[in-house]
Amino acid sequence: MIRRPPRSTLFPYTTLFRSLDMTARDLQAEAKSKGHPWTLSKCYDTSCPVGPFVSKESVRDPHDLQLWLKVNGEVKQSGNTKDMHFTIPVLLNYISEIGRAHV
C-alpha cells in the first residue's frame, strides 16, 4: 500500500471491481460553501465499498465498458467508460495522490 506510485505501475496490476460511490455530504456542503473543490468528500478511507472483484482478463476492453446501477430492479445510473473525461490510468494516478493505492 503506497501513495503516489508511478502511473505506469498502477494500471497493469489493477483488478476491476464493482463499487458504490459514497459522498460525505457534510464535507461536501462545507467545501462547496467555501468555494473549495469537494472531491475530498468522496476520497476518505472506507468511502467506496466494493462488490465482487472481477479479473481484468474477463473484461475485453476496460475503456469501453458498460456500467449501470440498479436499485430494486430499476436502473438509476448507466454509462460507459468510453465516455469518461479522463482515462483509467490518469484517474488511478490522481486518486493515488489523495488516498492509498494497494499495488
Backbone bond lengths (Angstrom), bond angles and torsions (degrees), N, CA, C in turn:
res aa  C-N    CA-C-N  psi(-1)  N-CA   C-N-CA  omega(-1)  CA-C   N-CA-C  phi
1 M - - - 1.439 - - 1.529 107.10 -
2 I 1.322 116.30 119.54 1.457 120.39 -177.92 1.521 110.55 -140.45
3 R 1.305 115.11 160.00 1.457 120.78 171.63 1.517 107.83 -102.80
4 R 1.296 115.10 146.35 1.463 124.08 176.90 1.525 114.43 53.06
5 P 1.313 117.81 52.85 1.470 118.27 173.06 1.519 108.78 -69.81
6 P 1.323 117.82 155.73 1.470 118.92 176.72 1.521 110.15 -56.99
7 R 1.327 116.46 138.87 1.468 121.44 -176.85 1.519 111.47 -52.96
8 S 1.299 117.75 -39.16 1.462 120.67 -175.96 1.524 112.31 -65.71
9 T 1.337 117.94 -19.88 1.460 119.06 -177.58 1.514 112.95 -87.50
10 L 1.322 118.41 -15.03 1.454 119.84 -173.63 1.520 114.39 -78.63
11 F 1.302 117.56 -55.95 1.459 120.00 -168.36 1.523 114.58 -65.84
12 P 1.324 119.81 -41.65 1.471 118.01 -177.43 1.526 113.04 -59.37
13 Y 1.324 118.85 -24.69 1.453 121.47 -174.87 1.527 113.25 -106.30
14 T 1.291 116.49 4.01 1.455 120.51 -175.98 1.520 111.65 -70.92
15 T 1.303 115.64 130.57 1.460 121.92 171.67 1.520 106.99 -93.51
16 L 1.288 116.61 135.36 1.458 119.72 179.20 1.519 109.58 -84.16
17 F 1.296 116.62 147.79 1.450 120.71 -179.13 1.515 109.87 -153.15
18 R 1.302 114.33 164.21 1.460 120.78 174.14 1.516 107.19 -96.98
19 S 1.314 116.10 138.04 1.458 118.23 -178.31 1.522 111.43 -142.36
20 L 1.306 114.75 165.97 1.450 122.48 176.65 1.519 107.60 -115.28
21 D 1.306 117.07 119.66 1.457 123.10 -177.97 1.522 109.06 -76.54
22 M 1.316 116.93 116.48 1.462 121.61 -178.89 1.526 109.61 -105.95
23 T 1.320 116.35 148.58 1.460 121.96 178.07 1.521 108.70 -130.72
24 A 1.330 116.19 131.79 1.464 121.03 172.91 1.527 106.48 -82.43
25 R 1.313 116.35 96.76 1.473 120.66 -173.36 1.523 112.48 -60.32
26 D 1.339 118.16 -32.53 1.460 119.22 178.50 1.526 110.98 -65.74
27 L 1.339 116.93 -43.09 1.463 120.29 177.57 1.527 111.20 -67.47
28 Q 1.318 116.01 -37.47 1.458 120.80 178.80 1.532 110.09 -63.39
29 A 1.322 117.88 -47.40 1.469 121.59 -179.18 1.521 111.06 -62.54
30 E 1.333 116.53 -41.54 1.462 120.32 179.62 1.529 111.07 -63.58
31 A 1.326 116.50 -46.26 1.470 120.20 179.79 1.523 110.90 -63.61
32 K 1.316 117.20 -44.10 1.458 121.02 -179.39 1.528 111.15 -63.49
33 S 1.339 117.19 -38.97 1.461 120.06 -179.61 1.525 112.08 -65.80
34 K 1.326 116.26 -26.54 1.463 121.43 178.52 1.526 112.12 -92.75
35 G 1.335 116.66 -0.69 1.457 120.17 -178.16 1.510 113.36 74.83
36 H 1.337 116.49 19.14 1.463 121.51 -179.72 1.530 109.78 -93.21
37 P 1.325 117.07 157.60 1.466 119.31 174.20 1.530 108.65 -63.39
38 W 1.300 116.92 141.55 1.459 119.15 -178.51 1.518 113.14 -104.10
39 T 1.319 116.39 17.15 1.464 120.92 178.01 1.529 111.90 -55.00
40 L 1.323 116.70 -38.37 1.463 119.26 -176.62 1.522 112.81 -64.59
41 S 1.330 117.97 -19.08 1.458 119.48 177.13 1.532 111.11 -70.10
42 K 1.315 116.49 -8.11 1.463 121.90 177.84 1.525 111.66 -112.22
43 C 1.320 117.92 -0.49 1.465 120.93 -170.15 1.515 112.67 -122.65
44 Y 1.285 117.33 52.04 1.454 119.62 175.85 1.527 107.70 -114.87
45 D 1.320 115.99 155.79 1.466 119.54 179.75 1.522 109.42 -55.82
46 T 1.270 117.49 138.12 1.468 127.90 -179.31 1.526 113.09 73.43
47 S 1.325 118.70 12.46 1.467 121.00 -177.16 1.523 113.69 -81.71
48 C 1.301 117.48 -5.20 1.462 119.19 -175.00 1.527 110.29 -134.62
49 P 1.339 117.02 79.29 1.463 117.65 177.73 1.527 110.09 -63.29
50 V 1.307 116.03 141.23 1.456 120.41 -176.02 1.519 111.54 -117.29
51 G 1.317 114.55 153.19 1.455 121.65 176.91 1.514 109.44 -94.88
52 P 1.305 116.43 -156.19 1.462 119.92 -178.65 1.532 111.93 -59.25
53 F 1.314 115.36 138.43 1.455 120.46 176.98 1.519 109.69 -76.51
54 V 1.309 115.41 148.19 1.462 122.56 -178.55 1.522 106.80 -124.36
55 S 1.310 117.15 129.03 1.459 118.15 179.22 1.523 109.36 -66.27
56 K 1.318 116.00 140.78 1.467 118.40 -178.29 1.525 110.81 -65.08
57 E 1.327 117.51 -21.90 1.457 120.46 178.32 1.534 111.65 -68.34
58 S 1.324 117.27 -22.56 1.462 120.03 -179.45 1.529 112.91 -83.57
59 V 1.326 117.01 -4.18 1.471 121.75 179.35 1.522 107.76 -109.11
60 R 1.304 115.59 120.24 1.466 120.11 -176.73 1.529 112.19 -61.72
61 D 1.329 117.24 -50.32 1.461 121.16 -178.04 1.524 108.88 -144.89
62 P 1.343 118.11 104.28 1.463 119.89 -178.66 1.535 112.74 -65.34
63 H 1.321 117.06 -15.34 1.472 120.67 178.54 1.527 111.43 -91.22
64 D 1.323 117.22 6.16 1.469 122.63 174.53 1.529 106.95 -148.25
65 L 1.321 114.72 69.22 1.458 121.33 -173.82 1.525 109.26 -125.30
66 Q 1.314 116.14 124.11 1.461 121.04 178.53 1.528 109.39 -79.28
67 L 1.317 116.40 128.64 1.460 122.54 179.73 1.521 109.15 -125.07
68 W 1.326 116.69 148.81 1.459 119.72 177.52 1.513 109.49 -153.82
69 L 1.318 114.56 160.85 1.449 122.73 176.15 1.516 107.76 -127.18
70 K 1.325 115.70 127.51 1.461 121.40 176.66 1.524 108.49 -117.56
71 V 1.315 115.54 140.75 1.458 122.09 172.54 1.521 106.64 -123.04
72 N 1.309 116.08 119.10 1.467 121.11 -176.87 1.528 111.86 52.03
73 G 1.323 116.31 41.33 1.460 121.59 177.49 1.520 115.35 82.41
74 E 1.336 117.95 -6.92 1.461 121.25 -178.84 1.531 110.01 -99.37
75 V 1.334 116.68 128.15 1.464 121.16 178.91 1.525 108.99 -69.02
76 K 1.344 115.57 121.79 1.466 121.67 178.99 1.524 111.26 -102.61
77 Q 1.324 116.28 -32.16 1.462 121.67 178.32 1.517 108.57 -142.92
78 S 1.321 115.81 147.17 1.457 121.00 176.77 1.520 108.21 -152.72
79 G 1.310 116.33 138.49 1.458 119.64 179.38 1.509 110.71 -168.31
80 N 1.319 115.02 178.04 1.451 121.57 -179.49 1.518 108.70 -132.12
81 T 1.327 116.51 140.08 1.458 120.40 -179.00 1.530 112.30 -62.76
82 K 1.324 118.22 -21.80 1.472 119.71 178.69 1.526 111.51 -68.32
83 D 1.333 117.53 -16.85 1.454 121.77 -179.28 1.525 113.41 -92.69
84 M 1.319 117.30 0.54 1.463 120.06 -178.97 1.531 109.86 -70.61
85 H 1.322 116.00 148.88 1.465 121.15 -179.85 1.522 111.83 -70.98
86 F 1.326 117.05 -31.46 1.460 121.70 -178.12 1.525 109.54 -122.52
87 T 1.324 116.37 150.82 1.459 120.28 178.50 1.532 109.98 -73.03
88 I 1.306 115.85 162.34 1.461 120.76 -179.05 1.535 111.23 -60.24
89 P 1.336 120.89 -44.93 1.466 119.09 178.39 1.533 112.82 -60.46
90 V 1.315 118.14 -38.24 1.466 120.91 178.68 1.532 109.61 -64.91
91 L 1.336 117.55 -43.26 1.459 121.13 179.07 1.527 111.45 -64.30
92 L 1.326 117.25 -43.04 1.465 120.29 178.91 1.520 111.05 -61.49
93 N 1.317 116.92 -40.30 1.450 120.51 178.51 1.525 110.80 -63.70
94 Y 1.325 116.43 -45.36 1.462 120.43 179.94 1.531 111.20 -62.47
95 I 1.310 116.22 -46.26 1.461 120.64 -179.28 1.521 110.65 -61.73
96 S 1.327 117.53 -38.84 1.464 120.73 -178.30 1.520 112.42 -68.98
97 E 1.324 117.48 -16.61 1.466 120.00 175.44 1.527 111.16 -76.50
98 I 1.315 116.88 -20.18 1.464 121.39 -177.79 1.519 110.86 -102.73
99 G 1.330 116.08 -44.98 1.468 120.64 -177.80 1.509 111.08 -118.93
100 R 1.288 115.85 -175.15 1.457 121.47 -178.45 1.526 110.62 -85.67
101 A 1.313 114.55 141.18 1.477 120.55 174.72 1.520 107.18 -109.15
102 H 1.305 116.62 129.78 1.459 121.98 176.79 1.518 107.23 -94.50
103 V 1.313 117.00 106.83 1.463 120.69 -179.76 1.512 110.17 -124.21
